[in-house]
Amino acid sequence: MSPTFYPDPPAPPEPEREPEAPVMPPAEPESEYESPFENGGRRRPVAYRGSTNDPVFGYLIAIALSVGLTPLIADNADLRYAVLWLVMAGFGVLSWLMGSSARIGQETPENLAWGVAFGLIIGVPLLMVGGGLLGETVGRLFPNMGQGSVLAFLVFVIPLAETLFFRGVLQETRAFWMVGLLSSLWSALVFFPLLDVGRFPAVAAVIGTSLVMMNMIYSYVRQRNGLAAAWVCQIVVNLVVLFLPLFA
């Protein structure tokens, strides 16, 4: 009897393999990515040509005007003042519009209070020590002007123009002590022609020292507490040192 051969059972089907995920190349660091567009496709802020100019040019123009308008002192001292501070305020406003000037943000009451405090710290001692001298000085600085005109100059015109230009423009790129010296030189050229400094050199020295102290304080307050605080500080000093003596 011949042996019977049975066929081998069929091999079980191989389990299906899941497709392997494609191997991605390692991601390059973000810092090494170079965009085909400048600045990553974002537009850069426009830099106005005037915003890069050196503000010393405006300072020199103001200095030249302060000397050139000296003949107006005899009959039109108020007109000379108005032109000088109008030019200075104009430079400050143009720099603000072109983006090269400091901005006044949302100021805190603390910073404004420090501006008032520094103004009283420097103004009250000067008033107590030289009240009589200050009264005579104010009469020479603002000849033939009513109290309302003097108040307008001391509260609005002078602090606005000088704060915008010196503390807002010049101090953006220069140390506070340098701005203090430049503004002191400006004040001397504006005010000294109205004072008889040749006959009273000691008085001129006292007033000159006071001007340097005040301008240094304004620049320091600008650096410490901001532009608005420096503005308030100058208003307080003007009222204490130059307006109150009118009633002494």
Secondary structure, 3 states (H helix, E strand, C coil): CCCCCCCCCCCCCCCCCCCCCCCCCCCCCHHHCCCCCHHHHCCCCCCCHHHHCCCHHHHHHHHHHHHHCHHHHHHHHHHHHHHHHHHHHHHHHHHHHHCCCCCCCCCCHHHHHHHHHHHHHHHHHHHHHCHHHHHHHHHHHCCCCCHHHHHHHHHHHHHHHHHHHHHCCHHHCCCHHHHHHHHHHHHHHHHHHHCCCCCCHHHHHHHHHHHHHHHHHHHHHHHHHCHHHHHHHHHHHHHHHHHHHHHC
